[in-house]
Amino acid sequence: MKRKREIIEKWSGIIKLIVKVSRIIPNYFYLFLLKRIRTHDNYIAMFLRFICLKNCAKACGNNIAIFSNVYLHNIHKLEIGDNVSIQPMCYIEASGGLKIASNVSIAHNSTIMSEEHIYSNLDVNIKDQGCEYKQTIIENNVWIGAGCRLLAGCTIESGSIVAAGAVVKGKVNRNTIVGGVPAKTIKERGRL
């Protein structure tokens, strides 16, 4: 049985041609399409989501799998590398800038933010103070477990694992496994 990557490689010429031809259609069509096919769970819908990303994201690599019920907001500020999978029911907000490098797996029901509420003025309602935008970065070869929350401005360095249910604010060092609320280092990969 062939892996999905092998099938994509086999058809890469046709995929590149479809992506090239798709550029003649305005971006607003792809943003509309992305919302309309959000709940569809089949390979055609996944391919259409990939085409939408190719046309609307700031940068988009190849072999991107966006599964059903993934909410993508402000994708014009999203940079995504090659071989990335985003499983169902994720919420991704790129308004402050979001970089997802290559070979990243994001498990179901995870949230990635790049903005947060301002709450410093005690004389103004929190909801009326606006938002602060902070770039969030996920480097190469990272696994984000199920139900994780990556808050605005965090950096997940290469080779790291964020355990299921973790809430991350700040930096996760290279080749580190973190977990908990707030996320703390569990151990370094490669060490017993």
Secondary structure, 3 states (H helix, E strand, C coil): CCCHHHHHHHCHHHHHHHHHHHCCCCHHHHHHHHHHCCCCCCHHHHHHHHHHHHHHCCEECCCEEECCCCEEECHHHEEECCCEEECCCCEEECCCCEEECCCCEECCCCEECCEEECCCCCCCCHHHCCEEECCEEECCCCEECCCCEECCCCEECCCCEECCCCEECCEECCCEEEECCCCEEEEECCCC
